[in-house]
Amino acid sequence: MATILDWLAVPWRRGLGTVLTAPGLIAEGALDWVTPAGVALDVAWATVRPGGCLVMTAATPADRDALHAAALTSGAEVVEDEGGLLVARRRSDGAWVYRPWWRRVRNCLVIRYGGLGDALMASSILPALKADGWHVTVNTGPEGEAVLRHDPHVDAWIVQDRDQVAMGDLPAYWAALATRFDRVINLTESVEASLLKVPGRLDFFWPDAARRLACGVNYLEQTHAIADVSYEGPRQRFHPTADEVAQADALVARHRPLVLWVLGGSAEHKVWPWTPAALVRLLAARPDVTVALAGGPDCAELARSALAQVAAFGGDRDRLLDLVGRQDVRAAMALATRATLVVGPETGLLNAAACEANAKVVLLSHSSAVNLTRDWTRTTALAPAPEAAPCQPCHRLHPDTSHCPRHASGFALCAATIPVDAVVDAVLAALDPMEVAHAA
């Protein structure tokens, strides 16, 4: 049975680690974390790599003395020292720092797991919390931390790996975390399960009309309501560093006007299959425009098809930049906030630009415009005609294709029935004439 201290130790037990039960257990290499059990602390500490942790959940005063003696000569930061919980993080600079957790006044925990867009939507409540005097800690996964890393409204982090805490153990884990906070805002299932139904639950199989009645709520409004934070419009933001802005601005300056075209999202239905045809038409209609293709490695085939079709139809290949799989998520999001126009499905990159002044064209799939883009800045949301895809919006999460109707092309019906003409026309209308004049 896990104790409160065991749960509080979870964020420090990420990556490669083990419980050491005898000296010499680790033959070679170093671990991200170790929990000594019957092993001398100096032996255990020697296995921890820089940035990794030694974790104890039943530490005694003698253990503290032994750890201090072992760590003083090699560099460490004590990050937990309460009750029996003792955690030291190895430093590479040789410094000794004693900076354990301590309870602050007006201490608030915001819990939000999930994808990149989920983290960005959660960021909408943070400015109001900070303005109200709360010290804000965010409990999220590595993806959420990467997206919100430089958000000035976040004071501290509790980061855990996906499935590091089993689903059935989450209530006990959350209860342990709550002992350290005056206020807990748990945004788990604030959108997924509540407004996007999940397989295996009865409401996933409700009739379309019933799901639309229950789920026709704006995602950010729902997030604010659950957080008990007044909603006065979206405040979600991606906060790039100065270097990230400079790199994005340099690319935009070389290719203005620059359209960032996002090829796919986190699920199969978030891929619009007709991008190559649309790019051929766009580049022919606007010889001043450059398009940068973005997406993860799974979008590489669609990017290759786009490049090949542009070349086959006599287009200027130099005005098509393939960034697929070549940028980390922060660089891609920084570019999304600085590009002239961003085009793509319901993805984190579009969420990064939601409140920015640049133009957006969003290709809807399982959401409606009311759900996602109603309050975004300079945004055109495109959906298929109801007769072409009566399933849209389905308000469902689709881990596979078993309940997602297919188009003859093999792609999701909701994506494949958004016409090329509609997308190209929306992109042409959204391009800022001032940007075009500047480029000329």
Secondary structure, 3 states (H helix, E strand, C coil): CCCHHHHHCHHHCCCCEEEECCCCCCCCCCEEEEEECCCCHHHHHHCEEEEEEEEECCCCHHHHHHHHHHHHCCCEEEEEEECCEEEEEECCCCCEEECCCCCCCCEEEEECCCCHHHHHHHHHHHHHHHHCCCEEEEEECHHHHHHHCCCCCCCEEEECCCCCCCHHHHHHHHHHHHCCCCEEEECCCCCECCCEECCCCHHHHCCHHHHHHHHCCCHHHHHHHHHCCCCCCCCCCCCCCHHHHHHHHHHHHHHCCEEEEECECCCHHHECCCHHHHHHHHHHHCCCCEEEEECCHHHHHHHHHHHHHHHHCCCCHHHEEECCCCCCHHHHHHHHHHCCEEEEECCHHHHHCCCCCCEEEEECCCCCHHHHCCCCCCEEEECCCCCCCCCCCCCECCCCCCCCCECCCCCEHHHHCCCHHHHHHHHHHHCCHHHHHHHC
